Amino acid sequence: MVVSVILLSAFVPIFAPAEAAPASTPTGIMVPLFSYLGPSWSQLITFHQQYPTVPMIAVVDPGRGPGSFRDPNFQLGIQSLQNAGIPVLGYIVTDYANVALQSVEATITNYWNWYHVDGTMLDQLNNTVGEQGYYSTLTSFDRSLGMAMTVGNPGAEVPASFVGSVDNFVIYESPGVPSLTFIAGWHASYPKSDWIITAYGVDNLNATWVRSASQYLGYLYVTDGAWPNPYTVLPSYMGTLMSTLAGVGG
C-alpha cells in the first residue's frame, strides 16, 4: 500500500463542523493483510471469532495485485478467511488513474477468477476533481463480476464530488492518528460508512480516541507497525482495538 502525500486542502468543501452523534452502525476494522499467509492470517480469524460484532475486512496482495498466476496457498488462505465470515478485498495499484482502465479490469478479472475475492481496494487513487469517472467505471466493473465492495485509497482527502464513485474512501493513511476535527468536519454530512482511516507507527493505542473516531468512520485500522513495512504483522494491541470497537457497538 502506497501512502499518498498529495495535499488537498483546496478540495475541502466548506461545511460547518458537525457535532458527534451516537453511532448508528458499528465501526469495523479493515486490515491490510500484506504477509504471505503465516500467523497473522490465523490470528485474524481468531480475533474475528472472539469479537463477532465488529465488522472485519481483510485486504490481500499476492503480488502487487493478484500476481502472475493463481497461488494455491493464497487461494486456500483467502477461502479460510471467507469461510470464517471475513470478506476479502484484492489490492490493486491504479497509479493515480494512469493505468489504463482495460488493464485494471484485467487485473480485477484475475482476482475474481483465481481467488473469488469479495471486492477490490484501488490504491493510489487520483483525488483530482474530474478523475472520479475512472473509479466509477471500475466500481461498476466490480459489480458486473459479482463483487460487493470497492474501496478507493488516496490516503488523503477527496473532493465531495467523488462520493459515490467507490463505496468507501481511505481518507487518511499516515503515521499517527488523525485529529477528530479532520475525521468529522464535512465528512459527517455523509454516512460514516463512506470513510476509512489507516494509521501506522502508533506505539500506544488510545481507546478514547478510537471510541470518538468510531462515530464518524465505517472502518479504521491502527497499528504499531513501522514504515516502510507497517502491515506485515498485526498490531501488538489488536485485542484491545477489537474489544474497544466491540464496546462501542452500533
PyMOL commands that set and color helices and strands:
alter all, ss='L'
color gray80, all
select helices_A, chain A and resi 9-11+39-50+72-83+101-115+132-145+160-162+180-183+185-189+192-194+207-213+238-248
alter helices_A, ss='H'
color red, helices_A
select strands_A, chain A and resi 28-33+56-60+88-93+119-123+149-153+168-175+195-200+219-222
alter strands_A, ss='S'
color yellow, strands_A
deselect
rebuild
show_as cartoon
